[in-house]
């Protein structure tokens, strides 16, 4: 228990250090041309929302070595960017979110290379999961295998009602290897996760909502971005709130879910202690007293 609390304390200190502005995204990875994952920082009333766009349409946004390396570079920069208060993860290819691993590339890998690639992919999804700010997955197209695993690594999920989802790896005589066997039973239940994985069942967005797998389901629109528009609405609800408070709430929930309730209370106490000395907390009190909207700076 003490080791866990010490670890949580270290994470809290890292997340509450003054953050630097974005340095610009890293150069293209050796395996790709750098265009597989694109980032747009919104402005105006949506300033603070960073949109990560999957952009490998010819391969249905499947994970290649180049895409994984480029994605990791993007996440590294966003993690350090104080201007990114909410992240929305979407596809730039209509009709597809992510088809999972690039099986054509995988076919040419040796068993050792395949093992290493799955390890790298698992690390990528952990990096998404551990981003300090909220991450919303907007699933407007098929999310199969590793594509659904990626959505499960996000904090909140929106989906079009007709989109197809499923952890289908057992059809290929393998298992979900990028965290799916661990995240799905935690989000749903062990028995239900086993049923979905054992049967490799494919279900639509409406069924995913009934299962409790997605937070919001919306009817698809003509531009095929209904889930993305819903994700933006959620992001806009988060934006006005204190960014340090939001980050600490995420950390408290994520770490607390991994331990017993008593230890979870201690983690909450550690996270709460970090918001007490912030300028944002004082700004919130001042704004309340002056009957105005607070202006939070993440300090």
C-alpha positions as a printed Julia matrix, in Angstrom:
299×3 Matrix{Float64}:
   0.0     0.0     0.0
   2.82    2.44    0.91
   4.56    1.74   -2.4
   1.36    2.54   -4.28
   0.82    5.78   -2.39
   4.43    6.79   -2.99
   3.91    6.12   -6.68
   0.73    8.15   -6.71
   2.52   11.0    -4.95
   5.23   11.03   -7.62
   2.62   11.13  -10.36
   0.83   13.99   -8.63
   4.05   16.0    -8.42
   4.74   15.41  -12.11
   1.26   16.49  -13.13
   1.3    19.67  -11.05
   4.66   20.98  -12.22
   4.47   24.1   -14.41
   4.0    22.87  -17.94
   5.73   24.25  -21.02
   4.15   25.36  -24.24
   4.17   22.94  -27.14
   7.48   22.68  -28.98
   5.86   21.63  -32.21
   5.49   18.02  -33.19
   8.43   15.74  -33.69
   9.84   14.88  -37.09
   8.59   11.88  -39.02
   9.47    8.49  -37.62
  11.8     6.25  -39.63
   8.98    3.86  -40.58
   6.49    6.5   -41.74
   6.17    9.91  -43.31
   4.69   11.59  -40.23
   1.27   12.12  -41.76
  -0.45    9.09  -40.24
  -1.46   11.06  -37.13
  -2.3    14.76  -37.39
  -3.1    17.29  -34.69
  -5.33   20.34  -34.78
  -5.47   22.8   -31.91
  -8.83   24.51  -31.99
  -9.2    28.22  -31.36
 -11.9    30.71  -30.44
 -14.39   29.37  -27.87
 -12.88   25.92  -28.36
  -9.33   26.97  -27.52
  -7.82   24.31  -25.29
  -9.2    21.39  -27.3
  -6.57   19.4   -29.18
  -7.86   17.04  -31.85
  -5.78   14.02  -32.78
  -6.78   12.75  -36.22
  -5.98    9.26  -37.5
  -4.99    9.66  -41.12
  -4.13    6.38  -42.82
  -7.2     5.92  -45.03
  -5.71    3.46  -47.52
  -5.09    1.01  -44.68
  -8.26    1.81  -42.69
  -6.15    3.58  -40.05
  -4.6     0.25  -39.07
  -1.56    0.41  -36.82
   1.71    0.21  -38.73
   5.15    0.71  -37.24
   5.26    4.22  -38.67
   1.85    5.14  -37.31
   2.73    3.9   -33.82
   6.0     5.86  -33.77
   4.37    9.04  -35.09
   1.52    8.67  -32.58
   3.99    8.35  -29.71
   5.73   11.54  -30.8
   2.4    13.37  -30.88
   1.43   12.14  -27.41
   4.78   13.16  -25.96
   4.25   16.74  -27.1
   0.61   16.95  -26.02
   1.48   15.6   -22.57
   3.77   18.59  -22.03
   1.47   21.21  -23.52
  -0.34   23.3   -20.91
  -2.62   24.65  -23.64
  -4.18   21.25  -24.26
  -6.93   20.9   -21.67
  -9.01   18.25  -23.46
  -8.0    15.83  -26.21
 -10.43   14.44  -28.78
  -9.31   11.37  -30.7
 -11.02   10.89  -34.06
 -10.56    9.45  -37.52
 -10.09   11.65  -40.56
 -11.3     8.81  -42.78
 -15.11    8.56  -43.04
 -16.55    5.15  -42.19
 -13.56    3.86  -40.24
 -12.13    4.63  -36.82
  -9.35    2.07  -36.72
  -9.17   -1.48  -38.05
  -6.57   -2.6   -35.52
  -3.13   -3.87  -36.47
  -1.9    -3.71  -40.05
  -2.16   -7.41  -40.88
  -0.33   -7.01  -44.19
   2.68   -5.59  -42.36
   2.26   -8.13  -39.56
   2.41  -11.0   -42.08
   5.98  -10.06  -42.94
   7.16   -9.98  -39.32
   9.02  -12.75  -37.59
   7.48  -14.05  -34.35
  10.0   -11.97  -32.41
   9.16   -8.83  -34.41
   5.44   -9.41  -33.95
   5.89   -9.79  -30.2
   7.89   -6.57  -30.03
   5.35   -4.68  -32.14
   2.45   -5.73  -29.9
   4.49   -4.58  -26.91
   5.0    -1.19  -28.57
   1.31   -0.93  -29.43
   0.36   -1.76  -25.85
   2.73    0.97  -24.69
   1.1     3.45  -27.07
  -2.37    2.79  -25.67
  -1.04    3.07  -22.12
   0.4     6.46  -23.11
  -3.06    7.53  -24.32
  -4.6     6.27  -21.08
  -2.03    8.14  -18.98
  -2.32   11.52  -20.66
  -2.94   13.93  -17.78
  -5.93   15.64  -19.41
  -9.27   14.02  -20.38
  -9.26   12.1   -23.66
 -12.5    11.58  -25.58
 -12.72    8.96  -28.34
 -15.1     9.9   -31.16
 -16.0     6.66  -32.91
 -17.68    7.53  -36.21
 -16.62    4.37  -38.03
 -15.64    0.77  -37.44
 -13.45    0.15  -34.38
 -12.27   -3.43  -34.48
  -9.55   -5.27  -32.6
  -6.84   -2.81  -31.66
  -9.08    0.03  -32.82
 -11.57   -0.72  -30.07
  -8.72   -1.3   -27.63
  -7.57    2.25  -28.4
 -11.05    3.63  -27.71
 -11.11    1.72  -24.41
  -7.89    3.5   -23.41
  -9.72    6.85  -23.57
 -11.61    8.37  -20.65
 -14.9     8.93  -22.48
 -16.32    7.43  -25.67
 -18.91    8.76  -28.11
 -20.16    6.68  -31.03
 -22.41    6.83  -34.05
 -25.33    4.46  -33.64
 -24.5     2.41  -36.74
 -20.74    2.08  -36.25
 -19.31   -1.42  -35.81
 -17.16   -2.41  -32.84
 -15.66   -5.57  -31.45
 -12.62   -7.3   -30.03
 -12.37   -9.85  -32.81
  -8.87  -11.21  -32.23
  -9.95  -14.75  -31.37
 -11.14  -15.1   -34.98
  -7.44  -14.94  -35.88
  -6.49  -17.41  -33.15
  -4.91  -14.67  -31.01
  -6.12  -12.5   -28.12
  -6.5    -8.75  -27.63
  -2.91   -7.86  -26.78
  -2.92   -4.09  -26.39
  -4.81   -3.99  -23.09
  -8.24   -5.19  -24.21
  -8.36   -8.19  -21.9
  -7.72   -5.87  -18.96
  -9.7    -2.73  -19.79
 -12.9    -4.34  -21.08
 -13.69   -6.32  -17.88
 -12.97   -3.22  -15.81
 -15.31   -1.09  -17.9
 -18.07   -3.73  -18.15
 -17.73   -6.9   -16.08
 -15.48   -9.97  -16.3
 -18.3   -12.25  -17.44
 -19.54   -9.88  -20.14
 -16.0    -9.14  -21.33
 -15.33  -12.86  -21.62
 -18.48  -13.35  -23.68
 -17.58  -10.56  -26.09
 -13.95  -11.7   -26.46
 -14.62  -15.45  -26.65
 -17.29  -14.98  -29.33
 -15.42  -12.18  -31.18
 -18.82  -10.51  -31.37
 -19.28   -7.39  -33.49
 -21.91   -4.92  -32.27
 -23.07   -1.45  -33.26
 -22.88    1.86  -31.43
 -26.39    1.62  -30.04
 -25.65   -1.82  -28.61
 -22.38   -0.49  -27.2
 -24.35    2.17  -25.33
 -26.68   -0.48  -23.92
 -23.66   -2.47  -22.77
 -22.19    0.59  -21.05
 -19.18    0.66  -23.36
 -19.77    4.18  -24.69
 -21.02    7.26  -22.87
 -23.06    8.75  -25.71
 -24.51    7.36  -28.93
 -25.76    9.62  -31.72
 -27.36    9.1   -35.1
 -24.84    9.48  -37.91
 -25.07   12.65  -39.96
 -24.41   13.43  -43.63
 -20.81   14.46  -42.98
 -20.13   11.22  -41.07
 -18.82   13.03  -37.98
 -21.74   12.9   -35.55
 -19.7    11.24  -32.79
 -16.97   13.85  -33.26
 -19.47   16.69  -32.92
 -20.81   15.08  -29.73
 -17.24   14.74  -28.42
 -16.66   18.45  -29.05
 -19.79   19.29  -27.04
 -18.45   17.27  -24.11
 -15.04   18.89  -24.44
 -16.69   22.33  -24.37
 -18.38   21.39  -21.07
 -15.0    20.47  -19.58
 -13.1    23.54  -20.83
 -14.44   26.14  -18.34
 -13.37   24.08  -15.33
 -10.03   24.34  -13.56
  -7.51   22.31  -15.56
  -5.45   21.29  -12.53
  -8.6    20.16  -10.75
  -9.71   18.16  -13.78
  -6.29   16.5   -14.06
  -6.22   15.63  -10.37
  -9.76   14.22  -10.57
  -8.69   11.99  -13.46
  -5.62   10.8   -11.58
  -7.6    10.11   -8.39
 -10.2     8.07  -10.28
  -7.73    6.14  -12.41
  -5.42    5.2    -9.56
  -8.22    4.68   -7.07
  -9.93    2.13   -9.32
  -6.87   -0.11   -9.09
  -6.85   -0.45   -5.31
  -9.09   -1.11   -2.33
 -11.44    1.63   -1.14
  -9.36    2.68    1.88
  -6.26    3.13   -0.27
  -8.38    4.98   -2.8
  -9.36    7.5    -0.13
  -5.67    8.1     0.56
  -5.0     8.68   -3.13
  -7.88   11.15   -3.24
  -6.4    12.97   -0.24
  -3.02   13.25   -1.98
  -4.63   14.59   -5.15
  -6.81   17.06   -3.24
  -3.79   18.42   -1.39
  -2.29   19.43   -4.74
  -5.13   21.78   -5.69
  -5.07   23.7    -2.38
  -2.02   25.89   -3.16
  -2.98   26.66   -6.77
  -3.77   30.11   -8.12
  -6.75   28.59   -9.91
  -8.38   27.64   -6.62
  -8.08   31.23   -5.4
  -9.41   32.49   -8.73
 -12.44   30.22   -8.37
 -13.22   31.6    -4.92
 -12.72   35.17   -6.1
 -14.91   34.69   -9.14
 -17.67   33.2    -6.98
 -17.54   36.14   -4.59
 -17.53   38.66   -7.45
 -20.27   36.84   -9.35
 -18.24   36.44  -12.54
 -16.87   33.6   -14.6
 -13.47   32.38  -13.43
 -10.45   32.61  -15.71
  -8.31   29.56  -15.02
  -4.71   29.38  -16.21
  -3.7    25.95  -15.02
  -1.52   27.36  -12.24
